[in-house]
């Protein structure tokens, strides 16, 4: 693209919105793409169903993720990116050589629209740099892209650093031990990092109004932020069918004592605060943990109560069945930006108990209808017992009437500014 074109941006026009048949570059970090199984988290779950909804609407989805393969000139299939496991998260891949590969990929494929599912990973961050600063690098018009807000990175970094310091303290003499144990890293010092990561996005799709309010407080531009609730796979997550056998009957511990089940399901990691459930006084419940992650073995070693059952990772229909035959869902995280598991449990007729002020519970849970919001951990057991009284049918109807992947896809398209016509015809990044 010549300097004359760059100096005359009126020559680069946009259509009102993308039309069916358009190609969307869909960038997602830390995932094996859209295949079920492997590492499961909210970003991946969203991608599995959102891309299906986009394709159903007639859009072509070019999914770019760390484990993507490509065919070489010799006909052999090779990994597109060089990847490593994220420290502490085995199987959670991050790309090391994202920038130049994404730059070339955009040049070769010339997408009509660009969506970054996770701007805080190497692929998402690199896509933001390529599209935002293309004009600086090669005197071109920057390309618009939409991002979604998935992680309070400032809170995550602060909690991880605090935990690391406390672990080091355990190995030191008493005076130093006490001093380091008193240290709590504030997330405030990392907020500029969060803002800079998303600065280049044309729009930022945010899953809850609570999270929008938090982002405004730390200095995000109000014009960037769009409320974008997630959807729910209604074919998989639903009330128990008539005559369907309870999957927990396969376990001796349940047959011996058919107590109600409170379930946690998702990634087993420090920021999920699962110990809030495991340490709660609920002898009249079976506490079931479904999932895998870096904190799993530590929790299994620390909590060996006869009423606590770690069933490991479950996927697809098996996971859905275990959820709908549970009685209450515990959403213990204090740092999530939404929580797809609240929708999956709710659609299955299983109410959720979560903490107030946390995006997800704060925006999804309706007191006494699909769960309860509590102020602090000391109220968790009481709220879980109270949730047993919620009608499963009413709970399911409330969630399925409010959330849809089809609607989520429609909203995304409506805010996705197409790449310039001139770029799509004559790109020379």
C-alpha distance (Angstrom), angle and dihedral (degrees) to the residues before:
residue distance angle dihedral
X1 . . .
X2 3.78 . .
X3 3.77 127.4 .
X4 3.81 88.2 -113.6
X5 3.80 90.8 62.1
X6 3.80 91.3 47.2
X7 3.80 90.5 51.6
X8 3.82 91.4 48.7
X9 3.79 105.4 50.7
X10 3.82 90.6 167.3
X11 3.81 85.3 79.3
X12 3.81 88.3 64.8
X13 3.77 107.7 73.8
X14 3.79 133.9 -175.9
X15 3.77 131.2 -146.4
X16 3.80 118.4 -129.3
X17 3.81 93.1 -105.5
X18 3.78 141.7 -23.5
X19 3.79 116.3 -75.6
X20 3.82 127.8 -145.3
X21 3.80 109.2 -80.8
X22 3.80 92.5 41.5
X23 3.81 118.5 130.4
X24 3.81 116.7 -120.8
X25 3.79 120.7 -162.5
X26 3.81 103.4 -143.5
X27 3.83 112.0 -165.7
X28 3.81 119.6 -166.6
X29 3.80 129.1 172.4
X30 3.78 132.6 -152.8
X31 3.78 96.7 21.1
X32 3.77 144.2 99.7
X33 3.76 87.2 -125.8
X34 3.78 121.0 -111.6
X35 3.79 99.6 -26.1
X36 3.79 114.2 119.5
X37 3.77 117.2 -121.4
X38 3.79 126.4 39.4
X39 3.79 119.3 69.8
X40 3.80 110.1 0.7
X41 3.79 124.8 -164.4
X42 3.78 139.8 143.2
X43 3.80 94.5 -87.1
X44 3.79 92.2 53.3
X45 3.80 94.0 43.8
X46 3.80 89.5 51.7
X47 3.79 91.3 49.1
X48 3.81 94.0 49.9
X49 3.79 92.9 56.7
X50 3.79 101.5 28.2
X51 3.80 93.6 57.3
X52 3.81 89.4 49.1
X53 3.80 90.0 52.9
X54 3.82 91.6 47.7
X55 3.80 92.0 50.6
X56 3.78 90.7 47.1
X57 3.81 87.1 57.1
X58 3.80 89.7 54.5
X59 3.80 101.5 -99.6
X60 3.79 124.0 135.6
X61 3.81 110.8 -127.0
X62 3.80 119.3 -154.6
X63 3.81 102.1 -165.8
X64 3.79 113.6 -157.0
X65 3.82 115.2 -170.1
X66 3.84 137.1 150.3
X67 3.80 96.1 -97.5
X68 3.80 96.5 46.8
X69 3.79 116.6 134.9
X70 3.79 127.4 -147.3
X71 3.77 134.1 -168.4
X72 3.81 116.9 -113.4
X73 3.79 127.1 -145.6
X74 3.78 88.9 -95.9
X75 3.79 90.0 59.4
X76 3.81 93.5 -110.1
X77 3.80 120.4 131.0
X78 3.80 114.6 -124.4
X79 3.79 137.4 173.3
X80 3.77 111.4 -89.1
X81 3.81 93.6 -146.8
X82 3.79 136.1 34.6
X83 3.80 104.3 -119.7
X84 3.80 140.7 -174.1
X85 3.79 132.1 -172.5
X86 3.77 114.7 -95.8
X87 3.83 106.2 -108.8
X88 3.78 109.3 -97.4
X89 3.82 92.4 11.6
X90 3.82 108.4 82.3
X91 3.80 111.8 -157.2
X92 3.81 93.0 17.3
X93 3.81 100.2 119.2
X94 3.79 126.7 -151.9
X95 3.79 124.9 -173.3
X96 3.81 120.0 -123.8
X97 3.81 100.1 -168.4
X98 3.78 101.2 41.4
X99 3.82 105.0 130.8
X100 3.80 103.0 63.0
X101 3.80 94.6 36.6
X102 3.80 92.4 51.4
X103 3.79 90.9 45.4
X104 3.79 91.0 54.4
X105 3.79 92.6 42.0
X106 3.81 91.7 55.6
X107 3.80 89.6 49.0
X108 3.80 93.0 49.8
X109 3.80 98.9 43.0
X110 3.82 101.2 33.3
X111 3.82 96.9 -154.6
X112 3.80 120.3 -148.9
X113 3.79 91.9 -141.1
X114 3.81 136.4 10.6
X115 3.81 127.7 -143.5
X116 3.81 123.1 -178.2
X117 3.80 111.2 -160.6
X118 3.81 95.2 -170.1
X119 3.80 118.5 19.9
X120 3.80 93.1 -179.2
X121 3.83 95.4 70.5
X122 3.83 129.2 77.3
X123 3.81 94.5 -99.4
X124 3.78 95.0 45.7
X125 3.79 94.0 42.8
X126 3.81 92.0 47.6
X127 3.80 91.8 48.9
X128 3.79 88.8 53.1
X129 3.81 91.6 52.3
X130 3.82 93.8 46.1
X131 3.79 93.6 49.5
X132 3.81 99.4 37.1
X133 3.79 100.6 41.5
X134 3.78 99.3 33.5
X135 3.80 88.3 109.3
X136 3.81 91.0 57.2
X137 3.78 93.3 46.7
X138 3.80 100.5 42.9
X139 3.80 106.5 4.8
X140 3.80 94.0 -103.0
X141 3.76 137.5 136.9
X142 3.82 109.8 -93.3
X143 3.79 114.0 -112.7
X144 3.82 118.9 -121.5
X145 3.78 118.5 -122.3
X146 3.78 138.0 175.1
X147 3.79 121.3 -134.3
X148 3.79 132.3 -170.5
X149 3.78 123.1 -138.3
X150 3.80 108.7 -124.5
X151 3.81 110.2 155.3
X152 3.79 137.2 35.0
X153 3.78 88.1 -135.3
X154 3.79 91.9 -179.6
X155 3.80 91.4 58.5
X156 3.80 92.7 42.6
X157 3.81 94.0 51.8
X158 3.80 92.1 45.2
X159 3.81 93.2 50.3
X160 3.81 92.8 46.2
X161 3.83 92.5 49.9
X162 3.80 91.4 46.6
X163 3.80 91.0 50.6
X164 3.83 91.5 48.2
X165 3.81 91.8 51.2
X166 3.80 91.0 49.1
X167 3.80 91.2 49.8
X168 3.81 90.7 51.7
X169 3.79 88.9 49.0
X170 3.80 90.9 60.7
X171 3.81 89.7 66.4
X172 3.83 96.8 49.4
X173 3.86 135.2 83.2
X174 3.80 118.0 -81.2
X175 3.83 98.8 -97.4
X176 3.80 94.1 49.4
X177 3.79 90.0 39.1
X178 3.80 92.4 57.5
X179 3.80 92.7 44.8
X180 3.82 94.8 51.6
X181 3.81 92.7 42.4
X182 3.79 88.9 59.8
X183 3.82 92.4 57.3
X184 3.80 117.3 105.1
X185 3.81 115.8 179.1
X186 3.80 111.3 -137.2
X187 3.82 117.3 -134.5
X188 3.81 89.4 -142.3
X189 3.80 92.7 86.0
X190 3.82 91.1 58.7
X191 3.80 98.0 48.3
X192 3.80 93.2 94.2
X193 3.80 88.0 58.7
X194 3.80 90.8 54.8
X195 3.80 93.0 48.9
X196 3.81 93.6 47.8
X197 3.81 92.4 51.4
X198 3.80 91.7 58.1
X199 3.81 98.2 33.7
X200 3.81 95.5 102.5
X201 3.81 97.4 50.5
X202 3.79 116.4 111.6
X203 3.81 89.1 -148.0
X204 3.81 132.5 5.4
X205 3.79 115.2 -148.1
X206 3.81 108.7 -146.1
X207 3.82 121.6 -168.1
X208 3.81 99.6 -142.9
X209 3.79 142.0 25.2
X210 3.79 89.6 -126.5
X211 3.80 89.8 59.4
X212 3.82 91.3 47.1
X213 3.80 89.0 54.2
X214 3.81 91.0 50.2
X215 3.81 92.2 49.4
X216 3.80 91.3 49.9
X217 3.80 89.1 52.9
X218 3.81 91.8 56.0
X219 3.80 92.8 48.9
X220 3.81 109.1 -90.3
X221 3.81 117.1 154.4
X222 3.81 109.8 -101.8
X223 3.82 90.5 -144.4
X224 3.81 90.2 62.4
X225 3.81 97.8 52.5
X226 3.80 120.8 90.0
X227 3.82 125.1 178.4
X228 3.81 106.8 -122.2
X229 3.82 117.4 171.4
X230 3.80 118.1 -162.3
X231 3.79 127.2 -117.8
X232 3.77 137.1 -124.3
X233 3.82 133.2 -127.3
X234 3.80 97.9 -124.1
X235 3.80 93.7 -177.2
X236 3.79 91.8 61.9
X237 3.79 104.1 29.6
X238 3.79 110.1 55.8
X239 3.78 143.4 118.1
X240 3.83 118.1 -65.7
X241 3.78 111.8 -81.0
X242 3.78 119.9 -122.0
X243 3.79 110.4 -84.3
X244 3.81 93.6 9.8
X245 3.81 111.1 147.7
X246 3.78 119.4 -120.7
X247 3.86 106.3 -111.4
X248 3.81 91.7 -150.1
X249 3.80 89.5 69.7
X250 3.81 87.2 79.6
X251 3.82 89.0 71.0
X252 3.81 122.2 81.0
X253 3.80 92.3 -145.2
X254 3.80 91.3 59.5
X255 3.79 96.7 43.7
X256 3.79 89.4 51.1
X257 3.79 92.5 51.3
X258 3.80 118.7 13.2
X259 3.78 94.5 -160.7
X260 3.82 119.4 156.9
X261 3.80 116.3 -83.9
X262 3.78 126.3 -126.7
X263 3.79 109.4 -167.0
X264 3.78 136.9 -161.2
X265 3.79 115.2 -168.0
X266 3.77 130.5 177.6
X267 3.79 138.9 56.4
X268 3.80 113.0 -8.9
X269 3.79 100.6 -136.1
X270 3.78 138.4 132.3
X271 3.79 96.8 -101.8
X272 3.82 91.5 58.1
X273 3.83 90.1 72.2
X274 3.82 91.7 -143.8
X275 3.80 91.4 161.2
X276 3.80 87.6 74.1
X277 3.80 87.1 70.9
X278 3.79 98.4 36.2
X279 3.81 93.5 51.7
X280 3.81 94.9 45.4
X281 3.81 121.0 110.4
X282 3.80 100.6 -107.7
X283 3.79 106.7 133.9
X284 3.80 88.8 148.9
X285 3.83 90.8 63.1
X286 3.77 137.7 62.0
X287 3.82 108.1 -125.3
X288 3.82 108.7 -146.4
X289 3.81 124.1 -170.1
X290 3.82 117.9 -164.7
X291 3.79 120.1 -172.3
X292 3.76 145.8 44.0
X293 3.77 136.6 -105.2
X294 3.80 146.5 124.9
X295 3.81 95.1 -64.9
X296 3.82 96.5 50.7
X297 3.80 100.9 94.0
X298 3.80 92.6 44.8
X299 3.80 91.1 52.8
X300 3.80 92.6 46.2
X301 3.81 89.5 53.0
X302 3.80 94.0 46.9
X303 3.81 99.0 43.4
X304 3.79 115.8 47.5
X305 3.79 98.5 149.1
X306 3.82 115.8 146.0
X307 3.82 89.4 -121.5
X308 3.84 94.5 54.8
X309 3.80 117.4 85.0
X310 3.81 125.2 -175.8
X311 3.81 105.3 -162.6
X312 3.79 96.8 176.1
X313 3.81 127.6 -135.3
X314 3.80 117.2 -16.8
X315 3.78 126.5 -177.0
X316 3.77 143.2 -168.6
X317 3.77 119.2 -15.0
X318 3.80 93.3 -4.2
X319 3.80 91.1 57.7
X320 3.80 92.5 44.8
X321 3.80 92.0 52.0
X322 3.80 93.0 50.0
X323 3.80 89.2 51.0
X324 3.80 97.9 49.8
X325 3.80 92.1 49.7
X326 3.80 91.5 52.5
X327 3.80 118.8 92.8
X328 3.80 104.8 -144.2
X329 3.81 134.0 15.4
X330 3.82 118.5 -142.8
X331 3.81 113.5 -150.7
X332 3.79 99.8 -171.7
X333 3.81 101.1 166.3
X334 3.78 119.2 119.7
X335 3.81 96.1 -172.9
X336 3.82 108.4 46.2
X337 3.80 119.5 117.6
X338 3.80 94.8 -144.6
X339 3.80 123.5 -22.2
X340 3.81 117.7 -132.5
X341 3.80 88.4 -163.3
X342 3.81 89.7 70.7
X343 3.80 89.5 61.0
X344 3.81 93.8 43.4
X345 3.79 92.5 50.9
X346 3.79 93.6 42.4
X347 3.80 94.1 50.4
X348 3.82 86.4 52.1
X349 3.80 90.4 55.8
X350 3.81 93.3 -105.1
X351 3.83 114.1 129.6
X352 3.80 120.7 -138.5
X353 3.79 129.9 -133.3
X354 3.80 113.5 -156.9
X355 3.78 141.9 154.9
X356 3.79 124.5 -87.9
X357 3.78 118.8 -114.0
X358 3.81 91.9 32.8
X359 3.82 115.6 115.3
X360 3.76 107.0 -116.1
X361 3.79 102.0 33.8
X362 3.79 90.4 43.9
X363 3.81 93.0 54.0
X364 3.81 104.5 29.1
X365 3.80 106.1 37.2
X366 3.79 118.6 84.5
X367 3.78 110.4 -162.2
X368 3.79 111.0 -106.2
X369 3.82 92.8 -4.2
X370 3.81 105.1 75.0
X371 3.80 100.9 -5.4
X372 3.78 145.2 -48.6
X373 3.79 135.1 -79.8
X374 3.80 115.8 -146.4
X375 3.78 133.1 -167.0
X376 3.79 101.0 -134.0
X377 3.77 145.0 1.4
X378 3.82 94.9 -95.7
X379 3.81 89.5 70.1
X380 3.80 95.7 51.5
X381 3.82 98.8 96.9
X382 3.80 93.1 45.8
X383 3.82 92.0 49.8
X384 3.81 92.8 48.1
X385 3.81 90.6 54.0
X386 3.80 90.0 47.2
X387 3.82 91.1 50.9
X388 3.81 89.7 62.8
X389 3.80 87.2 75.3
X390 3.82 94.0 60.6
X391 3.80 114.7 108.4
X392 3.85 108.5 -114.5
X393 3.81 93.0 -148.1
X394 3.80 93.8 53.2
X395 3.80 89.7 45.5
X396 3.81 92.1 53.5
X397 3.80 94.7 45.5
X398 3.80 92.1 50.4
X399 3.81 93.0 55.3
X400 3.80 99.9 39.2
X401 3.80 91.9 49.4
X402 3.81 92.8 53.5
X403 3.81 104.7 41.1
X404 3.79 131.9 54.6
X405 3.82 135.0 161.0
X406 3.79 88.8 -146.6
X407 3.81 89.6 58.9
X408 3.81 91.3 44.7
X409 3.82 90.5 53.5
X410 3.80 91.4 47.7
X411 3.80 91.7 51.7
X412 3.80 92.2 48.4
X413 3.81 92.2 52.6
X414 3.78 92.5 46.9
X415 3.83 91.0 58.8
X416 3.82 97.9 38.5
X417 3.79 109.2 103.7
X418 3.82 109.6 -148.3
X419 3.79 118.4 -119.4
X420 3.83 111.9 -102.2
X421 3.80 117.0 -78.9
X422 3.80 90.5 -129.3
X423 3.78 91.2 54.6
X424 3.76 93.8 50.4
X425 3.80 91.8 53.0
X426 3.79 102.2 38.9
X427 3.79 109.6 16.0
X428 3.80 114.9 163.8
X429 3.79 103.1 171.7
